[in-house]
């Protein structure tokens, strides 16, 4: 059980990256599947070649960020549709990641790298039999909280507000003098850098890296974001970020208990992920479910007041409250029809 919590906290790094693109930038980014494997492959081959674990982890994060850079350039510089651009990069990353895994000092071509005999950031926990314990949960949780705080800080900077404005209305952002090309590219790099970091930590936690590691990771990220926002709402930015972390843990724990059933196999995990996303989407659109969660979650808005995300595409946009206030003032003005 605690091992599932460990993995859920690690997945939260990926979910925070997905949160930046899908919720904040309003960008359908499927690069995640490729950038996650880029993180696992780069970190694993660096450690295999004798590079210190922390340095290898940073390298994995940079590899993920470079994948996001490619998507951003294809979209902004070559005017390719966001979804198509991310799919193209995701496909290209399969070959790139295979080449990365073949950069070992032995010169062999490979599609997987084992780390069981190598020193990783979890070696101390493994040697003391503390992996999958409250100690590992606390340490990993502390690291994830720090990353979440950095994400919240990033979105509260001047550049972060530019990102939110771009996600809400790119045309208006450009009219305000915001360089939307730069905001999109940098946000995609930060997002996929977090995904690459998740891959780097995952490879060291499980002790291996496979070329298929990233398949379906976008579903896991979406499930985490949707579950977290459904429970904690989107009223406050910091609370939404916490919700993403909690959603990732809940997702992994749900998978853990589901695999306890005899008729469910490990090969069914992708289908289960898809089903969880569908359920979360359906429930999040249910008025009855929203009312129930609102009563259980005092930090959410009242049930008779819709969440901002159901009113505007991006609830964190600086213009969201202005638009809402303008709409409310317009609705309160008496009609002038029929008067002279």
TILO-696775 format. One line per field, with one value per residue (C-alpha): x, y, z; residue in one letter; residue number from 1. Coordinates in steps of 0.1 Angstrom, whole numbers, plus 5000, padded with zeros to 4 digits. Each point is the difference from the previous one (the first is absolute). Layout:
<pts>
c1	(X  ...) $
c2	(Y  ...) $
c3	(Z  ...) $
kolse	(A  ...) $
zalo	(NUM  ...) $
</pts>
This chain:
<pts>
c1	(5000  5027  5019  4969  5001  5036  4993  4970  5021  5026  4972  4989  5031  4986  4965  5013  5015  4967  4982  5022  4992  4964  4986  5021  5013  4969  5024  4992  5035  5006  5038  4997  5003  5033  5015  4993  5020  5027  5003  5003  5023  5024  5002  5005  5027  5019  5000  5010  5030  5010  4985  4989  4962  4991  5018  4983  4966  5006  5010  4967  4981  5019  4992  4963  5002  5017  4971  4977  5022  4995  4963  4999  5022  4979  4968  5012  5026  4985  4964  4991  4969  5009  4986  5017  5033  5001  4991  5028  5025  4987  5006  5034  5010  4996  5030  5019  4995  5011  5032  5005  4998  5027  5025  5014  5038  4997  4988  4970  4966  4973  4964  5003  5025  5002  5010  4997  5038  5005  5000  4968  4984  4980  5030  5001  4963  5003  5030  4982  4968  4982  4986  4963  4999  4990  5035  5000  4965  5011  5032  4984  4969  5023  5017  4967  4986  5031  4994  4963  5010  5024  4972  4976  5028  5007  4963  4999  5029  4995  5009  4976  4971  5011  4997  4965  4989  5014  4981  4967  5002  5031  4986  4994  5034  5017  4980  5013  5036  5006  5024  4978  5026  5025  4974  4988  5035  5013  4968  5003  5036  4992  4971  5019  5030  4978  4989  5036  5008  4972  5015  5035  4987  4978  5030  5020  4971  4991  5037  4996  4990  4981  4992  4963  5000  4982  4971  4967  5016  4979  4969  5015  5008  4965  4984  5020  4992  4963  4996  5019  4980  4967  5008  5018  4985  5017  4992  5036  5031  5019  4971  4997  5037  4995  4970  5022  5024  4971  4984  5032  5002  4963  5005  5029  4983  4969  5021  5017  4967  4986  5029  4992  4970  5008  4983  5021  5034  5030  4993  4966  5015  4997  4963  4995  5017  4977  4969  5011  5004  4965  4985  5017  4989  4964  4998  5016  4971  4973  4982  4991  5036  5012  4975  5011  5036  4993  4983  5030  5026  4994  5028  4980  4974  4963  4981  4978  5031  5018  5038  5019  5012  4964  4996  5033  5026  5027  4989  5034  5001  5004  4971  4977  4987  4998  4978  4979  4994  4992  4975  4984  4997  4984  4975  4990  4992  4963  4990  4994  4977  4966  5012  5001) $
c2	(5000  5025  4990  5011  5033  5004  4995  5023  5028  4994  5001  5033  5016  4989  5012  5035  5001  4990  5026  5027  4992  4987  5022  5032  5003  4983  4980  4964  4986  4963  5004  4985  4964  5008  5024  4976  4973  5026  5006  4963  4992  5029  4995  4963  5001  5028  4979  4969  5020  5010  5035  5010  4994  5036  5012  4972  5011  5036  4987  4981  5031  5019  4973  5003  5038  4997  4978  5028  5025  4980  5000  5037  5008  4979  5017  5036  5003  4976  5006  4963  4992  4994  4965  4990  5016  4981  4967  5005  5006  4971  4977  5014  4995  4963  4998  5027  4982  4967  5018  5014  4966  4988  5025  4976  4996  4965  5012  4976  5009  4995  5009  4997  5009  4982  5019  4974  4998  5038  5027  5022  5026  4972  4977  5011  4992  4967  4989  5008  4985  5033  5002  4998  5011  5032  5012  4998  5015  5030  5006  4997  5020  5028  5002  5000  5028  5021  4995  5009  5032  5009  4995  5022  5026  4998  5007  5029  5018  5026  4974  4976  5025  5003  4963  4999  5029  4982  4968  5019  5021  5000  5028  5022  4992  5009  5033  5007  4997  4965  4979  4970  4980  5003  4993  4968  4987  5006  4986  4969  4996  5004  4976  4973  5006  4990  4969  4992  5004  4976  4975  5005  4993  4971  4982  5002  4989  4969  4993  5000  5018  4986  5016  4995  5017  5031  4983  5012  5024  5029  4981  4997  5037  5009  4977  5016  5035  4993  4981  5026  5030  4981  4996  5033  5022  5028  5029  5006  4993  4985  4978  4988  4990  4981  4983  4988  4984  4984  4988  4983  4981  4990  4988  4978  4986  4992  4981  4982  4988  4991  4977  4981  4985  4967  5007  5032  4996  5024  5003  5015  5031  5022  4991  5007  5034  5009  4989  5021  5031  4994  4996  5031  5020  4988  5006  5034  5011  4986  5026  4975  4989  5036  5008  4970  5009  5036  4990  4978  5025  5035  5015  4996  5025  4996  4975  5028  5018  4983  4994  5026  4973  4994  5036  5008  4978  5010  5007  5014  5027  5035  5010  4973  5020  5032  4981  4985  5034  5016  4972  5004  5038  4996  4975  5023  5030  5005  4994  5032  4983  5016  5033  5033) $
c3	(5000  5010  4968  4980  5019  4991  4963  5002  5014  4972  4974  5015  4983  4967  5009  5009  4965  4984  5022  4985  4965  5001  5027  4999  4964  4985  4978  4990  5005  4993  5002  5035  4988  4983  5026  5028  4983  4992  5037  5009  4971  5005  5037  4998  4973  5019  5032  4980  4987  5036  5002  5036  5005  5007  4968  4981  5014  4988  4966  4998  5008  4973  4975  5007  4997  4966  4988  5011  4981  4968  5004  5007  4970  4976  5012  5003  4972  4975  5008  5005  5020  5037  5001  4967  5011  5033  4982  4975  5029  5019  4970  4994  5037  4996  4977  5020  5032  4985  4989  5035  5015  4976  5012  5026  5005  4986  4966  4999  4985  5026  5007  5038  5027  5034  5031  5027  5005  4996  5026  4998  5022  5016  5008  5036  5005  4983  5020  5032  4988  5003  4964  5002  5036  5018  4998  4961  4999  5021  4980  4966  5012  5012  4966  4982  5023  4992  4962  5004  5019  4972  4974  5020  5003  4963  4992  5024  4983  4973  4974  5016  4995  4964  4996  5016  4977  4970  5010  5005  4968  4978  4978  5029  5015  4967  4999  5036  4988  5013  4980  4997  4981  5029  5027  4982  4993  5036  5016  4978  5011  5037  4997  4982  5022  5029  4981  4993  5037  5008  4975  5015  5036  4988  4982  5032  5022  4979  4991  4962  4969  4970  4967  5006  5035  4987  4982  5015  5025  4986  5012  5035  5001  4988  5025  5028  4990  4995  5033  5020  4985  5005  5037  5008  4974  4981  5022  5011  4980  5030  5009  4964  5000  5033  4984  4971  5024  5020  4968  4989  5033  4999  4964  5009  5031  4980  4975  5029  5015  4965  4993  5032  4981  4984  4967  4994  4985  4997  4963  5008  5016  4968  4997  5037  4996  4971  5020  5030  4977  4985  5034  5014  4970  5002  5038  4997  4977  5023  5020  5027  5004  5001  5027  5021  4997  5008  5032  5009  4988  5017  4979  4968  4988  5011  4979  4985  4988  4972  5001  4979  4977  4989  4991  4982  4984  5025  5036  5010  4973  5014  4977  5014  5029  4979  4974  5027  5017  4967  4992  5034  4996  4966  5013  5028  4978  4992  4964  4979  4975  4997  5016  4983) $
kolse	(X  X  X  X  X  X  X  X  X  X  X  X  X  X  X  X  X  X  X  X  X  X  X  X  X  X  X  X  X  X  X  X  X  X  X  X  X  X  X  X  X  X  X  X  X  X  X  X  X  X  X  X  X  X  X  X  X  X  X  X  X  X  X  X  X  X  X  X  X  X  X  X  X  X  X  X  X  X  X  X  X  X  X  X  X  X  X  X  X  X  X  X  X  X  X  X  X  X  X  X  X  X  X  X  X  X  X  X  X  X  X  X  X  X  X  X  X  X  X  X  X  X  X  X  X  X  X  X  X  X  X  X  X  X  X  X  X  X  X  X  X  X  X  X  X  X  X  X  X  X  X  X  X  X  X  X  X  X  X  X  X  X  X  X  X  X  X  X  X  X  X  X  X  X  X  X  X  X  X  X  X  X  X  X  X  X  X  X  X  X  X  X  X  X  X  X  X  X  X  X  X  X  X  X  X  X  X  X  X  X  X  X  X  X  X  X  X  X  X  X  X  X  X  X  X  X  X  X  X  X  X  X  X  X  X  X  X  X  X  X  X  X  X  X  X  X  X  X  X  X  X  X  X  X  X  X  X  X  X  X  X  X  X  X  X  X  X  X  X  X  X  X  X  X  X  X  X  X  X  X  X  X  X  X  X  X  X  X  X  X  X  X  X  X  X  X  X  X  X  X  X  X  X  X  X  X  X  X  X  X  X  X  X  X  X  X  X  X  X  X  X  X  X  X  X  X  X  X  X  X  X  X  X  X  X  X  X  X  X  X) $
zalo	(1  2  3  4  5  6  7  8  9  10  11  12  13  14  15  16  17  18  19  20  21  22  23  24  25  26  27  28  29  30  31  32  33  34  35  36  37  38  39  40  41  42  43  44  45  46  47  48  49  50  51  52  53  54  55  56  57  58  59  60  61  62  63  64  65  66  67  68  69  70  71  72  73  74  75  76  77  78  79  80  81  82  83  84  85  86  87  88  89  90  91  92  93  94  95  96  97  98  99  100  101  102  103  104  105  106  107  108  109  110  111  112  113  114  115  116  117  118  119  120  121  122  123  124  125  126  127  128  129  130  131  132  133  134  135  136  137  138  139  140  141  142  143  144  145  146  147  148  149  150  151  152  153  154  155  156  157  158  159  160  161  162  163  164  165  166  167  168  169  170  171  172  173  174  175  176  177  178  179  180  181  182  183  184  185  186  187  188  189  190  191  192  193  194  195  196  197  198  199  200  201  202  203  204  205  206  207  208  209  210  211  212  213  214  215  216  217  218  219  220  221  222  223  224  225  226  227  228  229  230  231  232  233  234  235  236  237  238  239  240  241  242  243  244  245  246  247  248  249  250  251  252  253  254  255  256  257  258  259  260  261  262  263  264  265  266  267  268  269  270  271  272  273  274  275  276  277  278  279  280  281  282  283  284  285  286  287  288  289  290  291  292  293  294  295  296  297  298  299  300  301  302  303  304  305  306  307  308  309  310  311  312  313  314  315  316  317  318  319  320  321  322  323  324  325  326  327  328  329  330  331  332  333  334  335  336  337  338  339  340) $
</pts>
